[in-house]
Amino acid sequence: MILTSISDESRILDALDAGAHGYLLKHIDPEALLDAVRTASAGNALIDPQVGRLLLDNRDRATAHPNGLTPREIVVLEFVRTGLANKQIARQLEISERTVKTHLASVFQRLGVSDRVQAALWAQRSQPQLSSEVAARPSHQRLQM
């Protein structure tokens, strides 16, 4: 169990790689610390919520597409490439049409394009890579044809 004031990702990962069964920050109250020690001694892991958020946020950035696209933006872009309208994309992904528009605005900015035609053309050129990423997502999120 690591108890520290340091919430640097590389140090956190080093500690976990070295076999730590938990990583807590010093702001934890004494009773929670005792519970954490008991949890670790029982063979379970415990990570401070602030540390967990840091690791998850960094994981999300690390799994982004080389052009900075998030996995969800890649899915939306693939739907645009196949010719679906925003309303159809929203139905497929079970999200609002407004959320689709937000994803597309981000895609346009990241790719340096100004409209969905340019984005679709970019996706077409990158199609083999995008298609393999779309195929890797859970089947309930795949395009239903």
Secondary structure, DSSP 8 states (H G I E B T S, - for coil): -EEES---HHHHHHHHHTT-SEEEETTS-HHHHHHHHHHHHTT--EE-HHHHHHHHHHHHHHTS-TTS--HHHHHHHHHHHTT--HHHHHHHHTS-HHHHHHHHHHHHHHHT-SSHHHHHHHHHHTHHHHHHHHHTS-GGGS---
